[in-house]
Amino acid sequence: MEPVRRRTRVKICGVTTPADARLAAEAGADAIGINFHPDSPRSVGPLMAAEIAAVLPPFVAAVGIFVDPDGDRVRRILSRVRLDYLQFHGDEPAEFCRAFGVRYVKTARMADGFDFDAFAEGYPDASAFLLDTYDEHVAGGTGRSFDWSTWPPSDRPLMLAGGLHPDNVAAAVKATGPYAVDVASGVEGDVVGRKDAERVARFIAEVAGVQ
């Protein structure tokens, strides 16, 4: 009997409207990301975030994106928005990440010589790690890929981000074999933060086609 192949999950990040959340879910996304980092062009407030999370169907996860946030702010958002996961992109220690009683994803920024194993040991209870392109000026959303040959072997769930779009995601999945892929700008049209239905559908189809 052939072994069961693991399906690569898809997270559509930087969702800014309920309509785009529905679009992503109907196309087959496993999760959507809601950005709370004030410096991001895709950042939304708690009221809009609550509306976005409320339209998601069962088994499509809402992930809150933070960069070195104040703990009180995270708690205020959690009191108003149903989030299934928290995703931390800054220098947050594990003690902070786990302090809110919500499962969390920790971002690893793939700089030259980055020791992923040592990094991951510091977050033993992380649900997954998001491997993204390193940029000294921004915490994420660079729109650029890192060298996929540096993808680390790991028994932890690893998510691939950075410069993905419908035309390269199949090659990325083949090169790295990630647990999930994460995309924001790569499935947008001319308006930052607004998802393009055709690009979202094609992205998800390209990922599924690798299985």
PEVEN-V856873 format. One record per residue. N is the residue number from 1. RES is the residue in three letters. SS is DSSP state (a for helix, b for strand, c for the rest). PHI is phi in degrees with one decimal (NA if undefined). OMEGA is omega as a letter, one per 40 degrees, with the letter a starting at -180 (none if undefined). Layout:
n = [N | N]
res = [RES | RES]
ss = [SS | SS]
phi = [PHI | PHI]
omega = [OMEGA | OMEGA]
This chain:
n = [1 | 2 | 3 | 4 | 5 | 6 | 7 | 8 | 9 | 10 | 11 | 12 | 13 | 14 | 15 | 16 | 17 | 18 | 19 | 20 | 21 | 22 | 23 | 24 | 25 | 26 | 27 | 28 | 29 | 30 | 31 | 32 | 33 | 34 | 35 | 36 | 37 | 38 | 39 | 40 | 41 | 42 | 43 | 44 | 45 | 46 | 47 | 48 | 49 | 50 | 51 | 52 | 53 | 54 | 55 | 56 | 57 | 58 | 59 | 60 | 61 | 62 | 63 | 64 | 65 | 66 | 67 | 68 | 69 | 70 | 71 | 72 | 73 | 74 | 75 | 76 | 77 | 78 | 79 | 80 | 81 | 82 | 83 | 84 | 85 | 86 | 87 | 88 | 89 | 90 | 91 | 92 | 93 | 94 | 95 | 96 | 97 | 98 | 99 | 100 | 101 | 102 | 103 | 104 | 105 | 106 | 107 | 108 | 109 | 110 | 111 | 112 | 113 | 114 | 115 | 116 | 117 | 118 | 119 | 120 | 121 | 122 | 123 | 124 | 125 | 126 | 127 | 128 | 129 | 130 | 131 | 132 | 133 | 134 | 135 | 136 | 137 | 138 | 139 | 140 | 141 | 142 | 143 | 144 | 145 | 146 | 147 | 148 | 149 | 150 | 151 | 152 | 153 | 154 | 155 | 156 | 157 | 158 | 159 | 160 | 161 | 162 | 163 | 164 | 165 | 166 | 167 | 168 | 169 | 170 | 171 | 172 | 173 | 174 | 175 | 176 | 177 | 178 | 179 | 180 | 181 | 182 | 183 | 184 | 185 | 186 | 187 | 188 | 189 | 190 | 191 | 192 | 193 | 194 | 195 | 196 | 197 | 198 | 199 | 200 | 201 | 202 | 203 | 204 | 205 | 206 | 207 | 208 | 209 | 210 | 211]
res = [MET | GLU | PRO | VAL | ARG | ARG | ARG | THR | ARG | VAL | LYS | ILE | CYS | GLY | VAL | THR | THR | PRO | ALA | ASP | ALA | ARG | LEU | ALA | ALA | GLU | ALA | GLY | ALA | ASP | ALA | ILE | GLY | ILE | ASN | PHE | HIS | PRO | ASP | SER | PRO | ARG | SER | VAL | GLY | PRO | LEU | MET | ALA | ALA | GLU | ILE | ALA | ALA | VAL | LEU | PRO | PRO | PHE | VAL | ALA | ALA | VAL | GLY | ILE | PHE | VAL | ASP | PRO | ASP | GLY | ASP | ARG | VAL | ARG | ARG | ILE | LEU | SER | ARG | VAL | ARG | LEU | ASP | TYR | LEU | GLN | PHE | HIS | GLY | ASP | GLU | PRO | ALA | GLU | PHE | CYS | ARG | ALA | PHE | GLY | VAL | ARG | TYR | VAL | LYS | THR | ALA | ARG | MET | ALA | ASP | GLY | PHE | ASP | PHE | ASP | ALA | PHE | ALA | GLU | GLY | TYR | PRO | ASP | ALA | SER | ALA | PHE | LEU | LEU | ASP | THR | TYR | ASP | GLU | HIS | VAL | ALA | GLY | GLY | THR | GLY | ARG | SER | PHE | ASP | TRP | SER | THR | TRP | PRO | PRO | SER | ASP | ARG | PRO | LEU | MET | LEU | ALA | GLY | GLY | LEU | HIS | PRO | ASP | ASN | VAL | ALA | ALA | ALA | VAL | LYS | ALA | THR | GLY | PRO | TYR | ALA | VAL | ASP | VAL | ALA | SER | GLY | VAL | GLU | GLY | ASP | VAL | VAL | GLY | ARG | LYS | ASP | ALA | GLU | ARG | VAL | ALA | ARG | PHE | ILE | ALA | GLU | VAL | ALA | GLY | VAL | GLN]
ss = [c | c | c | c | c | c | c | c | b | b | b | b | c | c | c | c | c | a | a | a | a | a | a | a | a | a | a | c | c | c | b | b | b | b | b | c | c | c | c | c | c | c | b | c | c | a | a | a | a | a | a | a | a | a | c | c | c | c | c | c | b | b | b | b | b | b | c | c | c | c | a | a | a | a | a | a | a | a | c | c | c | c | c | c | b | b | b | b | c | c | c | c | c | a | a | a | a | c | c | c | c | c | c | b | b | b | b | b | b | b | c | c | c | c | c | a | a | a | a | a | a | c | c | c | c | c | c | b | b | b | b | b | b | c | c | c | c | c | c | c | c | c | c | c | c | c | c | a | a | a | c | c | c | c | c | c | c | b | b | b | c | c | c | c | c | c | c | c | a | a | a | a | a | a | a | a | c | c | c | b | b | b | b | c | a | a | a | b | c | c | c | c | c | c | b | c | a | a | a | a | a | a | a | a | a | a | a | a | a | a | c]
phi = [NA | -71.8 | -64.9 | -71.3 | -80.2 | -79.8 | -80.0 | -79.5 | -77.3 | -129.3 | -116.5 | -96.7 | -104.0 | 68.6 | -76.4 | -118.4 | -141.8 | -58.9 | -60.9 | -72.1 | -64.4 | -62.8 | -56.0 | -64.6 | -64.3 | -66.3 | -78.6 | 111.3 | -64.5 | -88.9 | -155.8 | -127.1 | -105.2 | -114.1 | -92.3 | -111.4 | -79.4 | -58.9 | -82.0 | -84.3 | -68.3 | -104.9 | -69.0 | -129.5 | -87.6 | -59.6 | -63.8 | -66.2 | -60.2 | -63.5 | -66.8 | -62.9 | -63.6 | -67.0 | -88.8 | -72.0 | -75.9 | -57.0 | 73.4 | -108.2 | -84.2 | -101.3 | -116.8 | -93.3 | -100.3 | -134.5 | -130.8 | 44.9 | -80.2 | -74.2 | -58.2 | -63.9 | -65.8 | -60.7 | -65.0 | -63.4 | -65.6 | -64.0 | -73.6 | -118.7 | -127.3 | -79.2 | -116.5 | -86.5 | -142.1 | -108.8 | -122.8 | -108.2 | -106.9 | -102.7 | -103.4 | -63.7 | -75.5 | -59.5 | -59.2 | -71.5 | -59.8 | -89.9 | -72.6 | -104.0 | 69.3 | -124.0 | -58.3 | -133.8 | -115.6 | -112.1 | -86.7 | -112.1 | -93.6 | -83.5 | -78.9 | -58.8 | 77.7 | -63.1 | -95.9 | -64.7 | -58.5 | -64.4 | -62.1 | -64.7 | -60.8 | -77.5 | -131.3 | -65.9 | -106.2 | -64.4 | -70.6 | -164.2 | -122.1 | -100.5 | -94.5 | -128.6 | -71.9 | -78.9 | -146.1 | -67.1 | -98.8 | -134.0 | -85.2 | 174.2 | 68.0 | -73.9 | 73.9 | -121.8 | -87.6 | -99.5 | -71.7 | -64.8 | -70.2 | -89.0 | -58.6 | -83.9 | -69.9 | -160.7 | -95.0 | -90.8 | -66.1 | -116.2 | -109.6 | -100.1 | -136.1 | 104.4 | 69.5 | -82.9 | -158.3 | -58.6 | -86.0 | -126.2 | -69.1 | -62.9 | -62.9 | -63.9 | -65.0 | -63.7 | -75.6 | -117.2 | 60.1 | -75.3 | -67.2 | -152.9 | -119.1 | -130.0 | -141.1 | -129.4 | -63.7 | -67.1 | -120.5 | -105.0 | -95.4 | -84.9 | -108.4 | -60.3 | 92.1 | -103.3 | -83.5 | -96.9 | -58.8 | -67.2 | -68.9 | -61.8 | -62.7 | -70.3 | -59.5 | -64.8 | -65.5 | -64.2 | -64.2 | -63.1 | -68.8 | -80.5 | -63.1]
omega = [i | i | i | i | i | i | i | i | i | i | i | a | i | i | a | a | i | a | i | i | i | i | a | a | a | i | i | i | i | a | i | i | i | a | i | i | a | a | a | i | i | a | i | i | a | a | i | i | i | i | i | a | a | a | a | i | i | i | i | a | i | a | i | a | a | i | i | a | i | a | i | i | i | a | i | i | i | i | a | a | i | i | i | i | i | i | a | a | a | a | a | i | a | a | i | a | a | a | a | i | i | i | a | i | i | i | i | a | a | i | i | i | a | a | a | a | i | i | a | i | i | a | a | a | i | i | a | i | i | i | a | a | i | i | a | a | a | a | a | i | a | a | a | i | i | a | a | i | i | a | a | i | a | i | i | i | a | i | a | i | i | i | a | i | a | a | a | a | i | i | i | i | i | a | a | a | a | i | a | i | a | a | i | a | a | i | i | i | a | a | i | i | i | a | i | a | a | a | i | a | a | i | a | i | i | i | a | a | a | a | none]
